[in-house]
Amino acid sequence: MENILYVVSTPIGNLKDITLRALDVLKEADFIACEDTRVSSNLLKHYDIHKELISVNAFNEKNKLDYVITRIKQVNSAALISDAGTPGFSDPGLRLISAAIKEGIKIVPIPGPTAMAAALTISGLPLDSFLFEGFLPQKKGRQKKLKELAEEERTIVVYESVYRIEKLINELNEYMPDRHVVVCRELTKMFEETWRGTPAEILELLPQKTIKGEFAVVLAPLR
């Protein structure tokens, strides 16, 4: 019997964005490794799926590896999901996937939503080559990273939290004031918004906007 770990993409907002194949896998897997059992329970409940959930997140992933790998070897298949999007993209899961590969467990991708891809497709910016940075360092190394990105010749995608989005736009205005920026808020959700312009133009918009939710920011390539 071949042991399989399915890496399953889940909706980043709108629950209808899940694929039929993802639903089939979640129904058939022997158990599901997830980021937060409370968040994943809401998704599974919506689709009437009842499975054992094992929390594997940024805080416990290293300590849970042996246990989860052992469980996968005891059953036929397991599914790995994050709270939203695709595991490994600024979400936990990479350690588990790497450990499963070393143990000879087959890894099967179940593709679907990522905030990165969604933001890029509506940005109107070149997609032939881009750089995904995820979340920038919060403190140490942040200014160095911004200086590096100011010289980047590809389209750039970064994620930012509600707590630092205004700080990020101010930094972009300092380090790359002439870049066209596309700020995507709450992608695929009810209050989805897209703001476009230079950093200075977006800073003028901010007082009129609701600064809540999650953000994906796309920066035009250096010209």
Summary of the structure (lengths in Angstrom):
residues: 223
radius of gyration: 19.1
end to end distance: 54.1
largest distance: 59.9
contacts: 701
relative contact order: 0.15
helix: 37%
strand: 22%
